[in-house]
Amino acid sequence: MDKLRSVKAPAPSRVTAEQFRRGMRSLAGAVTVVTAEQGGHRYGLTATAVCSATAEPPTVLACINRAAATHGAIAASRAFCVSVLRVEDAELANHFGGTQSGEKRFRTGEWVRLATGAPALASALASFDCVVAVQFVHGTHSILLGEVQAIVIGRKGRPLLYGNGQYARLAPLAQGEPLPEGFDRWVSL
């Protein structure tokens, strides 16, 4: 029988932003582009802090830095779109992550408008067109709950992931491969 072992906790101290960033690098996430349209201009940024919130009503959660121009466009328009990127979209992710600015970001890929008018990437795995239902401000970011107005499910493919400071692709484990540590059997779904 396994015994629980006690580990002495370190003395309480304030976690620094750098410690937090280093720790969060190990949390792999899907790469998305969050976009908005405001005043005839398109805005967008690369984000991994996006997830589902509820299915009823369909709602997406996105965390957006308040210093980003895209944040201002979302705040003014009260709408945004989340496009889930494919492995082939790494260059586009870099453009929206800062290697390009303003309208230049939209030169890569084909962009369409959905119900809210926010730009959606036509080749994305999926695009969620949202209106802001709730917005919380915490620290440097706004936490947005976006009620989904329209969804476009794109071509099949593999999602672009980001973890440990680099892009990655999803690779399913095949039955018969050595099991990851802590698992005792394969389950077929």
C-alpha positions as CSV (number, residue, x, y, z in Angstrom):
1,M,0.0,0.0,0.0
2,D,1.3,3.4,-0.9
3,K,2.0,5.7,2.0
4,L,1.5,9.4,1.8
5,R,4.6,11.2,2.7
6,S,4.7,14.6,4.3
7,V,6.7,17.4,2.6
8,K,7.6,20.4,4.6
9,A,6.1,23.5,2.9
10,P,8.5,26.4,2.3
11,A,8.1,29.5,4.4
12,P,5.4,31.7,2.9
13,S,6.7,34.3,0.5
14,R,5.2,36.4,-2.3
15,V,5.4,34.7,-5.7
16,T,7.1,37.0,-8.2
17,A,5.7,37.6,-11.7
18,E,8.8,35.9,-13.1
19,Q,8.3,32.8,-10.9
20,F,4.7,32.7,-12.0
21,R,5.6,33.0,-15.7
22,R,8.2,30.3,-15.4
23,G,5.7,28.0,-13.8
24,M,3.0,28.7,-16.3
25,R,5.3,27.9,-19.2
26,S,4.8,24.2,-18.3
27,L,1.0,24.6,-18.9
28,A,0.6,23.9,-22.6
29,G,-2.3,25.5,-24.2
30,A,-4.1,25.8,-27.5
31,V,-3.0,28.8,-29.6
32,T,-5.7,31.2,-30.6
33,V,-6.1,34.6,-32.2
34,V,-8.5,36.9,-30.5
35,T,-9.8,39.7,-32.8
36,A,-12.1,42.6,-32.7
37,E,-13.3,45.3,-35.1
38,Q,-13.9,48.9,-33.9
39,G,-14.3,52.1,-35.9
40,G,-13.5,50.4,-39.2
41,H,-10.2,49.0,-37.9
42,R,-9.3,45.4,-37.2
43,Y,-7.4,44.4,-34.1
44,G,-6.0,41.1,-32.9
45,L,-3.5,39.3,-30.7
46,T,-2.3,35.8,-30.1
47,A,-3.6,34.2,-26.9
48,T,-3.4,30.9,-25.0
49,A,-5.5,32.1,-22.0
50,V,-8.8,31.0,-23.7
51,C,-11.1,28.2,-22.7
52,S,-14.8,27.2,-22.6
53,A,-16.7,28.6,-19.7
54,T,-20.2,27.0,-20.0
55,A,-22.2,25.2,-22.7
56,E,-25.6,26.7,-21.6
57,P,-25.4,29.5,-22.6
58,P,-22.4,28.8,-24.9
59,T,-19.7,31.0,-23.4
60,V,-16.0,31.4,-23.9
61,L,-13.5,32.8,-21.3
62,A,-10.6,34.9,-22.6
63,C,-8.0,36.8,-20.6
64,I,-6.7,39.9,-22.4
65,N,-3.9,42.3,-21.4
66,R,-5.5,45.7,-20.7
67,A,-2.4,47.4,-22.3
68,A,-3.1,45.8,-25.7
69,A,-4.8,47.8,-28.4
70,T,-7.1,44.8,-29.0
71,H,-8.4,45.2,-25.4
72,G,-9.5,48.7,-26.2
73,A,-11.3,47.6,-29.4
74,I,-13.1,44.8,-27.4
75,A,-14.1,47.2,-24.7
76,A,-15.5,49.7,-27.2
77,S,-17.3,47.2,-29.5
78,R,-18.3,44.7,-26.7
79,A,-17.5,41.9,-29.2
80,F,-14.6,39.6,-30.1
81,C,-13.8,36.4,-32.0
82,V,-11.6,33.6,-31.0
83,S,-10.1,31.6,-33.9
84,V,-8.4,28.3,-32.9
85,L,-5.2,27.9,-34.9
86,R,-4.0,24.9,-36.8
87,V,-0.4,23.6,-36.7
88,E,0.2,25.2,-40.1
89,D,-0.7,28.7,-38.6
90,A,2.5,29.2,-36.5
91,E,3.6,32.1,-38.7
92,L,0.3,33.7,-38.3
93,A,0.5,33.3,-34.5
94,N,3.9,35.0,-34.6
95,H,2.4,37.9,-36.6
96,F,-0.4,38.4,-34.1
97,G,2.1,37.8,-31.2
98,G,4.1,40.9,-32.2
99,T,6.2,40.4,-35.3
100,Q,3.6,42.5,-37.2
101,S,1.4,45.3,-36.0
102,G,-1.9,46.8,-36.9
103,E,-3.5,45.9,-40.2
104,K,-0.3,44.1,-41.3
105,R,-1.3,41.2,-39.0
106,F,-4.3,40.5,-41.2
107,R,-2.3,40.1,-44.5
108,T,-1.7,36.4,-43.6
109,G,-4.8,34.2,-43.9
110,E,-8.3,34.7,-45.2
111,W,-10.5,36.7,-42.9
112,V,-14.3,36.8,-42.8
113,R,-16.8,38.6,-40.6
114,L,-19.4,36.7,-38.5
115,A,-22.5,37.9,-36.6
116,T,-20.7,40.6,-34.4
117,G,-18.5,41.9,-37.2
118,A,-15.2,40.7,-35.5
119,P,-12.7,39.2,-38.0
120,A,-12.7,35.4,-38.0
121,L,-9.9,33.3,-39.6
122,A,-11.6,31.2,-42.4
123,S,-9.0,28.4,-42.1
124,A,-9.2,28.1,-38.3
125,L,-10.1,24.8,-36.7
126,A,-13.0,26.7,-35.1
127,S,-14.0,30.3,-34.7
128,F,-16.2,31.5,-31.8
129,D,-17.9,34.9,-32.4
130,C,-18.8,36.4,-29.1
131,V,-20.4,39.4,-27.4
132,V,-19.0,40.4,-24.0
133,A,-21.4,39.2,-21.3
134,V,-19.2,39.9,-18.3
135,Q,-15.9,41.6,-17.8
136,F,-13.7,41.4,-14.7
137,V,-10.6,43.4,-14.2
138,H,-7.8,41.8,-12.3
139,G,-4.2,43.0,-12.3
140,T,-3.0,43.7,-15.8
141,H,-5.8,41.8,-17.5
142,S,-9.5,41.7,-18.2
143,I,-11.2,38.4,-17.9
144,L,-13.9,38.3,-20.5
145,L,-16.9,36.0,-20.6
146,G,-18.1,36.0,-24.2
147,E,-21.5,34.7,-25.1
148,V,-21.1,32.9,-28.4
149,Q,-23.3,34.3,-31.2
150,A,-21.9,32.2,-34.1
151,I,-19.5,29.3,-34.5
152,V,-17.7,28.2,-37.7
153,I,-16.1,24.8,-37.6
154,G,-13.3,24.7,-40.1
155,R,-11.3,22.0,-41.8
156,K,-10.1,19.1,-39.8
157,G,-6.5,19.3,-38.6
158,R,-4.3,19.4,-35.5
159,P,-4.3,22.3,-33.1
160,L,-1.3,24.5,-32.7
161,L,-0.1,24.3,-29.1
162,Y,2.3,26.4,-27.0
163,G,4.3,25.2,-24.0
164,N,7.7,25.7,-22.5
165,G,8.3,28.7,-24.8
166,Q,7.8,26.9,-28.1
167,Y,5.1,25.8,-30.5
168,A,4.1,22.1,-30.5
169,R,1.7,19.8,-32.1
170,L,-0.6,17.2,-30.6
171,A,0.5,13.7,-31.0
172,P,-1.9,11.0,-29.8
173,L,-0.4,8.1,-27.9
174,A,-1.0,4.8,-29.6
175,Q,-2.4,1.8,-27.7
176,G,0.5,-0.4,-26.7
177,E,3.0,2.5,-26.2
178,P,4.4,2.8,-22.7
179,L,1.9,4.4,-20.5
180,P,2.6,7.9,-19.0
181,E,3.7,7.8,-15.4
182,G,0.7,7.4,-13.0
183,F,-1.5,5.5,-15.5
184,D,-2.1,1.8,-15.0
185,R,-4.2,0.9,-18.2
186,W,-5.3,2.1,-21.6
187,V,-8.9,3.1,-22.0
188,S,-10.4,3.0,-25.5
189,L,-12.8,5.8,-26.3
